[in-house]
Amino acid sequence: MPPLPLRLFALFLALGLSACDDAPRFTKAEPGEARSGGSATVRKTDQNAFSLPSANLPPSRRVDFSVGNSFFRSPWVIAPSTTTARDGLGPLFNTNACQGCHIKDGRGHPPGPEAPNAVSMLVRLSIPDAPAYAKVIEQQGVVPEPVYGGQFQDMAVPGVTPEGKVRVDYTPVPVRFKDGTEIELRKPSLSITQLGYGPMHPDTRFSARVAPPMIGLGLLEAIPEDAILANAAAQARDNKGIAGRPNRVWDDAQQKTVLGRFGWKAGQPNLNQQNVHAFSGDMGLTTSLRPFDDCTDAQTACKQAPRGNGPDGEPEVSDNILRLVLFYTRNLAVPARRDVSAPEVLAGKNLFFQAGCQSCHTPKYTTAANAAEPELANQVIRPYSDLLLHDMGDGLADNRSEFQAGGRDWRTPPLWGIGLTQAVSGHTQFLHDGRARNLLEAVLWHGGEAKAAQQQVLTFNAEQRAALLAFLNSL
């Protein structure tokens, strides 16, 4: 090993990082490490950091990005309307614009105690699997709740009753570090009230999900499937307690089961289908791939409400609008990392690896040569995710399956851009339901396969914790 810079060497000693540790030792930034999105990376750190096009997107292609952005940001209206390009909202919905959940293209949050609606957080519904529902499970991944469907919608157009209200309360959970420092986590408790269509199935399962950030989605889509499956094979071969698994989900367009990679449980195969299902479930908008409103048989007013379809029965979201929104979501750029060479950040990176976090949060990939957009092809990217499902323990369990994901399984979320959450979204609430109020709380909720890493972090002293957070906030 080459000699360490004196300042870095002193910091390593202070943090208990000796040169003989088995974990990799990072004494300087890796080549290109600051460019998390490869040539598509942008340099922006303010509230608009997640809203820029890929840096390598030429001017001739930025027009489509801007038009797609307009459809992502602008509200849809109730039909019938003179605004025929944007009418058809609902009848049941959670928000009236994509930006309503993905605020500034960033991370959503759970509702506050006085919030009238759970905007930027939704609740998935299902009932237990049974052999009679085999075809439904194959194509939807779950058995929807019979009266309220697969997603709880707390807003509705006039003349239609909303499905109800969502409330989240919290119970404190104390956690103590080895050095005696104690912090308090918060365990959420979900309440569904003011049900508009009668009682739910007695065995209904609920899963709260906040909106994830939108950056780098096209790059994640461009990771070769073989690279994702290779991660799963390597973890199984290592036999060290980390056993990531791919989800296998239904592709609506191809009408077959394929690899899942988007959503909190990797329940969607590609960005177009992710967008289609968001238009349908979140805003009640039809598309050619999903040409029906999200109403159950019990919701007669929903089924009878006016539609925004054109005179020939065209969907409310035209194929051209869907194409533009897809182009926009594929090309939202990842911001560059900050302070990658700072001694404290390098020390925190070493601690991240020492704890084994990289076992699931895979740092680096090269995107495929045949990516959907040329700007996204052959890029060395650093998302810090294996895109696989992992058992995260009882503490994070929603006890709700989704295709091949079990009730304790979650897809490893990418970490790129996580240090800019406060700047973009105005909060630091993390994990699938926003229970963690900062990154340290998010780490301490890790259980199951990640329990050993969590236990390692609990041994860190104040300086080590600060270094780990400095690294995470540099991402």
PEDA-V175398 format. One record per pair of residues at least 12 apart in sequence whose ideal C-beta (glycine too) atoms are under 10 Angstrom apart, sorted by the first residue. I is the first residue (numbers start at 1). J is the second residue. Records with the same first field share a line. If there is no record, write none. Layout:
# PEDA-V175398
I: J + J
This chain:
# PEDA-V175398
1: 19 + 20 + 25 + 27
2: 27 + 28
3: 27
4: 19 + 25 + 27 + 28 + 343 + 346
5: 27 + 28 + 341 + 343 + 346
7: 343 + 344
8: 26 + 27 + 28 + 341 + 342 + 343 + 344 + 346 + 347 + 350
9: 27 + 343
10: 343
11: 343 + 344 + 346 + 347 + 350 + 463 + 467
12: 25 + 27 + 343 + 346 + 347 + 350 + 467
14: 347 + 461 + 463 + 464 + 467
15: 344 + 347 + 348 + 350 + 351 + 354 + 460 + 461 + 463 + 464 + 465 + 466 + 467 + 468
16: 351 + 354 + 459 + 460 + 461 + 463 + 464
17: 346 + 347 + 350 + 351 + 354 + 464 + 467
21: 350 + 353 + 354
22: 353 + 354
23: 350 + 351 + 352 + 353 + 354 + 355 + 356 + 358
24: 349 + 350 + 352 + 353 + 354 + 358
25: 346 + 349 + 350 + 353 + 354
26: 340 + 345 + 346 + 347 + 348 + 349 + 350 + 352 + 353 + 471
27: 343 + 346 + 350
28: 340 + 341 + 346
29: 337 + 339 + 340 + 341 + 342 + 345 + 346 + 349 + 474
30: 340 + 349 + 363 + 364 + 382
31: 380
32: 340 + 364 + 380 + 382
33: 336 + 337 + 340 + 341 + 349 + 363 + 364 + 380 + 382 + 474
34: 335 + 336 + 337 + 338 + 339 + 340 + 341 + 382 + 474
35: 55 + 334 + 336 + 337 + 340 + 379 + 380 + 381 + 382
36: 215 + 216 + 219 + 333 + 334 + 335 + 336 + 337 + 340 + 363 + 364 + 380 + 381 + 382 + 383 + 384 + 414 + 415 + 416 + 417 + 475
37: 54 + 55 + 56 + 215 + 216 + 218 + 219 + 332 + 333 + 334 + 335 + 336 + 367 + 376 + 379 + 380 + 381 + 382 + 383 + 416 + 417
38: 54 + 55 + 56 + 216 + 219 + 334 + 365 + 366 + 367 + 375 + 376 + 377 + 378 + 379 + 380 + 381 + 382
39: 54 + 55 + 56 + 375 + 376 + 377 + 378 + 379 + 380 + 381
40: 52 + 53 + 54 + 55 + 56 + 57 + 216 + 218 + 219 + 331 + 332 + 333 + 334 + 367 + 373 + 375 + 376 + 379 + 381
41: 54 + 55 + 56 + 216 + 219 + 333 + 334 + 335 + 336 + 337 + 379 + 381 + 382 + 416
42: 54 + 55 + 56 + 215 + 332 + 333 + 334 + 335 + 336
43: 55 + 333 + 335 + 336 + 338
44: 333 + 335 + 336 + 420 + 423 + 424
45: 335 + 336 + 338 + 419 + 420 + 423 + 424
46: 104 + 335 + 420 + 423 + 424
47: 103 + 104 + 106 + 420 + 422 + 423 + 424 + 425 + 426
48: 104 + 105 + 335 + 423 + 424
49: 104 + 105 + 106 + 213 + 215 + 333 + 334 + 335 + 336 + 417 + 420 + 421 + 423 + 424
50: 102 + 103 + 104 + 105 + 106 + 107 + 213 + 214 + 215 + 216 + 332 + 333 + 334 + 335 + 417 + 420 + 421 + 423 + 424 + 425
51: 69 + 72 + 73 + 99 + 102 + 104 + 105 + 106 + 214 + 215 + 328 + 332 + 333 + 424
52: 65 + 105 + 215 + 331 + 332 + 333 + 334 + 335
53: 65 + 66 + 68 + 69 + 327 + 328 + 331 + 332 + 333 + 375
54: 216 + 218 + 219 + 330 + 331 + 332 + 333 + 334 + 373 + 375 + 376 + 379
55: 333 + 334 + 336 + 375
56: 331 + 333 + 373 + 374 + 375 + 376 + 379
57: 327 + 331 + 333 + 373 + 374 + 375 + 376
58: 374 + 375
61: 327 + 331 + 373 + 374 + 375
62: 331
63: 324
64: 323 + 324 + 326 + 327 + 328 + 331
65: 324 + 327 + 328 + 330 + 331 + 332
66: 324 + 328
67: 320 + 321 + 323 + 324 + 325 + 327 + 328
68: 321 + 322 + 323 + 324 + 325 + 326 + 327 + 328 + 329 + 330 + 331 + 332
69: 98 + 99 + 105 + 324 + 325 + 327 + 328 + 329 + 331 + 332
70: 86 + 321 + 324 + 325 + 328
71: 85 + 86 + 97 + 98 + 317 + 318 + 320 + 321 + 322 + 324 + 325 + 328
72: 97 + 98 + 99 + 102 + 105 + 214 + 275 + 324 + 325 + 328 + 329 + 332
73: 97 + 98 + 99 + 100 + 102 + 104 + 105 + 328
74: 86 + 96 + 97 + 98 + 99
75: 89 + 95 + 96 + 97 + 98 + 99 + 100 + 283
76: 88 + 89 + 90 + 93 + 95 + 96 + 97 + 98 + 100 + 279 + 283 + 284 + 285 + 308 + 316 + 317
77: 89 + 90 + 96 + 157 + 308
78: 90 + 91 + 93 + 96 + 157 + 158 + 159 + 305 + 306 + 308
79: 91 + 157 + 305 + 306 + 307 + 308 + 309 + 316
80: 306 + 307 + 308
81: 306 + 308
83: 308
84: 308 + 309 + 310 + 311 + 316
85: 308 + 310 + 316 + 317 + 318 + 320 + 321
86: 285 + 308 + 316 + 317 + 321
87: 285 + 306 + 307 + 308 + 309 + 316
88: 157 + 279 + 283 + 284 + 285 + 286 + 293 + 305 + 306 + 307 + 308 + 309 + 310 + 315 + 316 + 317
89: 155 + 156 + 157 + 283 + 284 + 285 + 308 + 316
90: 153 + 155 + 156 + 157 + 158 + 159 + 160 + 162 + 283 + 284 + 285 + 293 + 294 + 295 + 302 + 305 + 306 + 307 + 308
91: 153 + 155 + 156 + 157 + 158 + 159 + 160 + 161 + 162 + 284 + 293 + 294 + 295 + 299 + 301 + 302 + 303 + 304 + 305 + 306 + 307
92: 148 + 149 + 151 + 152 + 153 + 154 + 155 + 156 + 157 + 160 + 161 + 162 + 163 + 196 + 281 + 283 + 284 + 293 + 294 + 295 + 296 + 299 + 301 + 302 + 305
93: 151 + 153 + 154 + 155 + 156 + 157 + 160 + 162 + 280 + 281 + 282 + 283 + 284 + 285 + 293 + 294
94: 117 + 118 + 119 + 120 + 121 + 122 + 123 + 151 + 152 + 153 + 154 + 155 + 162 + 163 + 166 + 211 + 278 + 281 + 282 + 283 + 284
95: 108 + 117 + 118 + 119 + 120 + 122 + 153 + 154 + 155 + 211 + 278 + 282 + 283
96: 119 + 155 + 282 + 283 + 284 + 285
97: 282 + 283
98: 211 + 214 + 275 + 278 + 279 + 282 + 283 + 325 + 328 + 329
99: 211 + 214
100: 117 + 119 + 120 + 211 + 282 + 283
101: 118 + 119 + 120 + 121 + 122 + 209 + 210 + 211 + 212 + 278 + 282 + 283
102: 120 + 211 + 212 + 213 + 214 + 278 + 329 + 332 + 425
103: 119 + 120 + 211 + 213 + 424 + 425 + 426 + 427
104: 213 + 214 + 423 + 424 + 425 + 426
105: 211 + 213 + 214 + 215 + 328 + 329 + 332 + 417 + 424 + 425
106: 120 + 211 + 212 + 213 + 214 + 215 + 417 + 420 + 421 + 422 + 423 + 424 + 425 + 426 + 427
107: 120 + 210 + 211 + 212 + 213 + 214 + 417 + 418 + 420 + 421 + 424 + 425 + 426 + 427 + 428 + 429 + 430 + 434
108: 120 + 121 + 122 + 209 + 210 + 211 + 212 + 213 + 425 + 427 + 429 + 434
109: 121 + 210 + 211 + 421 + 425 + 426 + 427 + 428 + 429 + 430 + 433 + 434
110: 166 + 167 + 168 + 170 + 188 + 190 + 208 + 209 + 210 + 427 + 429 + 433 + 434 + 435
111: 154 + 165 + 166 + 167 + 168 + 208 + 434
112: 168
113: 167 + 168 + 169 + 170
115: 165 + 166 + 167 + 168
116: 154 + 155 + 165
117: 154 + 155 + 162 + 165 + 166
118: 152 + 154 + 155 + 165 + 166 + 167 + 168 + 190 + 208 + 210
119: 154 + 155 + 211
120: 210 + 211 + 425 + 429 + 434
121: 166 + 168 + 190 + 208 + 209 + 210 + 211 + 429 + 432 + 433 + 434
122: 151 + 152 + 153 + 154 + 166 + 207 + 208 + 209 + 210 + 211 + 278 + 281 + 282
123: 148 + 151 + 152 + 153 + 154 + 163 + 164 + 166 + 168 + 190 + 192 + 206 + 207 + 208 + 209 + 433
124: 142 + 144 + 145 + 149 + 150 + 151 + 152 + 205 + 206 + 207 + 208 + 209 + 263 + 264 + 265 + 267 + 281 + 398 + 400 + 402
125: 142 + 143 + 144 + 145 + 146 + 147 + 148 + 149 + 150 + 151 + 152 + 163 + 192 + 200 + 201 + 204 + 205 + 206 + 207 + 400
126: 140 + 141 + 142 + 143 + 144 + 145 + 149 + 150 + 151 + 201 + 203 + 204 + 205 + 206 + 207 + 400 + 401 + 402
127: 142 + 143 + 144 + 145 + 146 + 200 + 201 + 202 + 203 + 204 + 205 + 400
128: 142 + 143 + 201 + 203 + 204 + 205 + 399 + 400 + 401
129: 141 + 142 + 143 + 401
130: 143
137: 250 + 401 + 402 + 403
138: 248 + 249 + 250 + 256 + 257 + 403
139: 249 + 250 + 251 + 252 + 255 + 257 + 403
140: 249 + 250 + 267 + 402 + 403
141: 247 + 248 + 249 + 250 + 260 + 263 + 265 + 267 + 268 + 401 + 402 + 403 + 404 + 405
142: 205 + 207 + 267 + 400 + 401 + 402 + 403 + 405
143: 201 + 205 + 401
144: 201 + 204 + 294 + 296
145: 200 + 201 + 203 + 204 + 205 + 206 + 296
146: 200 + 201 + 204 + 296 + 297 + 298
147: 163 + 195 + 196 + 197 + 198 + 199 + 200 + 201 + 204 + 296 + 297 + 298 + 299
148: 163 + 164 + 192 + 195 + 196 + 197 + 198 + 200 + 201 + 204 + 296 + 298 + 299
149: 163 + 281 + 294 + 295 + 296 + 298 + 299 + 302
150: 277 + 281 + 294 + 296 + 402
151: 163 + 209 + 277 + 280 + 281 + 282 + 294
152: 164 + 165 + 166 + 190 + 192 + 195 + 200 + 204 + 206 + 208 + 281
153: 196 + 281 + 282 + 283 + 284 + 294 + 295 + 299 + 302
154: 166 + 192 + 194 + 196
155: 283 + 284
156: 196 + 284 + 299 + 301 + 302 + 305
157: 284 + 301 + 302 + 305 + 306
158: 305
159: 301 + 302 + 304 + 305 + 306
160: 196 + 284 + 295 + 299 + 300 + 301 + 302 + 303 + 304 + 305
161: 194 + 195 + 196 + 197 + 299 + 301 + 302
162: 194 + 195 + 196 + 197
163: 192 + 194 + 195 + 196 + 197 + 200 + 296 + 299 + 302
164: 191 + 192 + 193 + 194 + 195 + 196 + 197 + 200
165: 191 + 192 + 193 + 194 + 195 + 196
166: 190 + 191 + 192 + 193 + 194 + 206 + 208
167: 189 + 190 + 191 + 192 + 193 + 194
168: 186 + 188 + 189 + 190 + 191 + 208 + 433 + 434 + 435
169: 186 + 187 + 188 + 189 + 190 + 191
170: 184 + 185 + 186 + 187 + 188 + 189 + 435 + 437
171: 185 + 186 + 187 + 188 + 189
172: 184 + 185 + 186 + 187
173: 185 + 186 + 187 + 395 + 435 + 441 + 444 + 445
175: 440 + 441 + 444 + 445 + 454 + 458
176: 458
177: 440 + 444 + 457 + 458 + 459 + 460 + 461 + 462 + 464 + 465
178: 455 + 457 + 458 + 459 + 460 + 461
179: 458 + 459 + 460 + 461 + 462 + 464 + 465
180: 461
181: 458 + 460 + 461 + 462 + 465
183: 437 + 438 + 440 + 441 + 444 + 465
184: 437 + 441
185: 395 + 435 + 436 + 437 + 440 + 441 + 442 + 444 + 445
186: 435 + 436 + 437 + 441 + 445
187: 395 + 435 + 445
188: 208 + 431 + 433 + 434 + 435
190: 206 + 207 + 208 + 398 + 433
191: 206
192: 204 + 206
196: 299 + 301
197: 296 + 298 + 299 + 300 + 301 + 302
198: 298
204: 400
205: 398 + 399 + 400 + 401 + 407
206: 398 + 399 + 400
207: 264 + 265 + 397 + 398 + 399 + 400 + 401 + 402 + 407 + 432 + 433
208: 264 + 398 + 432 + 433 + 434 + 435
209: 263 + 264 + 265 + 398 + 432 + 433 + 434
210: 264 + 429 + 430 + 431 + 432 + 433 + 434 + 435
211: 278 + 282 + 425 + 434
212: 262 + 263 + 264 + 413 + 414 + 432
213: 332 + 334 + 413 + 414 + 416 + 417 + 418 + 420 + 421 + 424 + 425
214: 328 + 329 + 332 + 417
215: 329 + 332 + 333 + 334 + 335 + 383 + 414 + 416 + 417 + 420 + 424
216: 330 + 331 + 332 + 333 + 334 + 335 + 376 + 381 + 382 + 383 + 385 + 414 + 416 + 417
217: 261 + 262 + 270 + 271 + 274 + 275 + 326 + 328 + 329 + 330 + 331 + 332 + 334 + 376 + 414
218: 271 + 326 + 327 + 328 + 329 + 330 + 331 + 332 + 333 + 334 + 367 + 371 + 372 + 373 + 375 + 376 + 379
219: 330 + 331 + 332 + 333 + 334 + 365 + 367 + 371 + 373 + 375 + 376 + 377 + 379 + 381 + 382 + 383 + 414 + 416
220: 261 + 262 + 271 + 330 + 365 + 367 + 376 + 381 + 383 + 385 + 387 + 414 + 416
221: 261 + 262 + 269 + 270 + 271 + 272 + 274 + 329 + 330 + 367 + 368 + 371 + 372 + 373 + 376
222: 330 + 365 + 366 + 367 + 368 + 369 + 370 + 371 + 372 + 373 + 375 + 376 + 377 + 378 + 379 + 381
223: 261 + 362 + 365 + 366 + 367 + 368 + 371 + 379 + 381 + 383 + 385 + 386 + 387
224: 365 + 366 + 367 + 368 + 369 + 370 + 371
225: 246 + 258 + 259 + 261 + 368 + 387
226: 368
227: 362 + 365 + 366 + 367 + 368 + 386 + 387
228: 244 + 246 + 259 + 261 + 266 + 362 + 365 + 385 + 386 + 387 + 388
229: 246 + 259 + 388
230: 386
231: 244 + 246 + 359 + 360 + 362 + 365 + 385 + 386 + 387 + 388 + 412
232: 244 + 245 + 246 + 386 + 387 + 388 + 389
234: 359 + 362 + 386
235: 359 + 360 + 362 + 386 + 388 + 390 + 449
238: 359
240: 356 + 359 + 449 + 452
241: 356 + 359 + 391 + 448 + 449 + 450 + 451 + 452 + 453
242: 356 + 359 + 360 + 386 + 388 + 390 + 391 + 448 + 449 + 450 + 452 + 453
243: 388 + 389 + 390 + 391 + 448 + 449
244: 359 + 360 + 362 + 386 + 387 + 388 + 389 + 390 + 391 + 409 + 411 + 412 + 449
245: 266 + 388 + 389 + 390 + 391 + 404 + 405 + 406 + 409
246: 258 + 259 + 260 + 261 + 266 + 386 + 387 + 388 + 389 + 404 + 405 + 411
247: 259 + 260 + 261 + 262 + 263 + 265 + 266 + 267 + 268 + 269 + 387 + 388 + 389 + 402 + 403 + 404 + 405 + 409 + 411
248: 260 + 266 + 269 + 403 + 404 + 405
249: 261 + 262 + 263 + 265 + 266 + 267 + 268 + 269 + 270 + 273 + 402 + 403 + 404 + 405
250: 267 + 268 + 269 + 273 + 403
251: 268 + 269 + 270 + 272 + 273
252: 268 + 269 + 270 + 272 + 273 + 276 + 277 + 287 + 289 + 290
253: 269 + 270 + 272 + 273 + 276 + 288 + 289
254: 269 + 270 + 273
256: 269
257: 269 + 403 + 404
258: 270 + 273
259: 387
260: 273 + 387 + 389 + 402 + 403 + 404 + 405 + 411
261: 274 + 385 + 387 + 388 + 411
262: 274 + 275 + 277 + 387 + 411
263: 277 + 278 + 402 + 405 + 411 + 432
264: 398 + 402 + 405 + 409 + 410 + 411 + 413 + 431 + 432 + 433
265: 389 + 398 + 400 + 401 + 402 + 403 + 404 + 405 + 406 + 407 + 409 + 410 + 411 + 432
266: 387 + 388 + 389 + 402 + 403 + 404 + 405 + 409 + 410 + 411 + 412
267: 402 + 403 + 404 + 405 + 411
268: 403
270: 326 + 372
271: 325 + 326 + 327 + 329 + 330 + 372
272: 287 + 289 + 322 + 323 + 325 + 326 + 329 + 330 + 372
273: 289 + 290
274: 326 + 329
275: 287 + 289 + 317 + 322 + 325 + 326 + 328 + 329 + 330
276: 288 + 289 + 290 + 315 + 317 + 322 + 325 + 326
277: 289 + 290 + 294
278: 325 + 329
279: 294 + 315 + 316 + 317 + 321 + 322 + 325
280: 292 + 293 + 294 + 316 + 317
281: 294
282: 294
283: 316 + 317
284: 302 + 305 + 308 + 316
285: 308 + 315 + 316 + 317 + 321 + 322
286: 307 + 308 + 309 + 313 + 314 + 315 + 316 + 317
287: 315 + 316 + 317 + 318 + 319 + 321 + 322
288: 314 + 315 + 317 + 318 + 319 + 322
289: 315 + 317 + 319 + 322
290: 315 + 317
291: 309 + 313 + 314 + 315 + 316
292: 315
293: 305 + 307 + 316
326: 372 + 373
327: 372 + 373
330: 371 + 372 + 373 + 375 + 376
331: 373 + 375 + 376
333: 375 + 417
334: 381 + 382 + 383 + 414 + 416 + 417 + 475
335: 416 + 417 + 419 + 420 + 423 + 424 + 475
336: 416 + 417
337: 382 + 416 + 417 + 419 + 420 + 471 + 473 + 474 + 475
338: 419 + 420 + 473 + 474 + 475
339: 419 + 470 + 471 + 473 + 474
340: 471 + 474 + 475
341: 474
342: 467 + 470 + 471 + 474
343: 467 + 470
344: 463 + 466 + 467 + 468 + 469 + 470 + 471 + 474
345: 467 + 468 + 470 + 471 + 472 + 473 + 474 + 475
346: 467 + 470 + 471 + 474
347: 463 + 464 + 466 + 467 + 468 + 470 + 471
348: 464 + 465 + 466 + 467 + 468 + 469 + 470 + 471 + 472 + 473 + 474
349: 363 + 467 + 468 + 470 + 471 + 472 + 474 + 475
350: 464 + 467 + 468 + 471
351: 456 + 457 + 460 + 464 + 465 + 467 + 468 + 469 + 470 + 471
352: 384 + 415 + 443 + 453 + 457 + 467 + 468 + 471 + 472 + 475
353: 471
354: 453 + 456 + 457 + 460 + 464 + 468
355: 443 + 446 + 450 + 452 + 453 + 454 + 455 + 456 + 457 + 458 + 459 + 460 + 464 + 468
356: 449 + 450 + 452 + 453 + 456
357: 384 + 415 + 443 + 446 + 450 + 453 + 454 + 456 + 457 + 468 + 471 + 472
358: 384 + 386 + 453
359: 386 + 390 + 412 + 449 + 450 + 452 + 453
360: 384 + 385 + 386 + 387 + 388 + 390 + 392 + 411 + 412 + 413 + 446 + 449 + 450 + 453
361: 383 + 384 + 385 + 386 + 412 + 413 + 414 + 415 + 450 + 453 + 475
362: 382 + 383 + 384 + 385 + 386 + 387 + 388 + 412 + 414
363: 381 + 382 + 383 + 384 + 385 + 386 + 415 + 416 + 475
364: 380 + 381 + 382 + 383 + 384
365: 379 + 380 + 381 + 382 + 383 + 385 + 386 + 387
366: 378 + 379 + 380 + 381
367: 379 + 380 + 381
381: 414 + 416
382: 414 + 415 + 416 + 475
383: 412 + 413 + 414 + 415 + 416 + 417 + 475
384: 412 + 413 + 414 + 415 + 416 + 418 + 472 + 475
385: 411 + 412 + 413 + 414 + 415 + 416
386: 411 + 412 + 414
387: 411 + 412 + 413 + 414
388: 409 + 410 + 411 + 412
389: 402 + 403 + 404 + 405 + 406 + 408 + 409 + 410 + 411 + 412 + 449
390: 405 + 408 + 409 + 410 + 411 + 412 + 446 + 448 + 449 + 450
391: 405 + 406 + 407 + 408 + 409 + 410 + 447 + 448 + 449 + 450 + 451
392: 408 + 409 + 410 + 412 + 431 + 432 + 445 + 446 + 447 + 448 + 449 + 450 + 451
393: 408 + 445 + 446 + 447 + 448 + 449 + 450 + 451 + 454
394: 407 + 408 + 447 + 448
395: 408 + 435 + 444 + 445 + 446 + 447 + 448 + 451 + 454
396: 408 + 409 + 410 + 431 + 432 + 433 + 435 + 445 + 446 + 447 + 448 + 450
397: 409 + 410 + 447 + 448
398: 410 + 432 + 433
408: 447 + 448 + 449
409: 448 + 449
410: 431 + 432 + 448 + 450
411: 432
412: 450
413: 430 + 431 + 432 + 442
414: 475
415: 439 + 471 + 472 + 475
416: 475
417: 475
418: 430 + 439 + 442 + 472 + 473 + 474 + 475
419: 439 + 469 + 470 + 471 + 472 + 473 + 474 + 475
420: 473 + 475
421: 438 + 439 + 473
422: 438 + 473
428: 441 + 442 + 473
429: 441 + 442
430: 442 + 443 + 445
431: 445 + 446
438: 469
439: 468 + 469 + 472 + 473 + 475
440: 457 + 460 + 465 + 466 + 468 + 469 + 472
442: 472
443: 457 + 458 + 460 + 465 + 468 + 469 + 472
444: 457 + 458
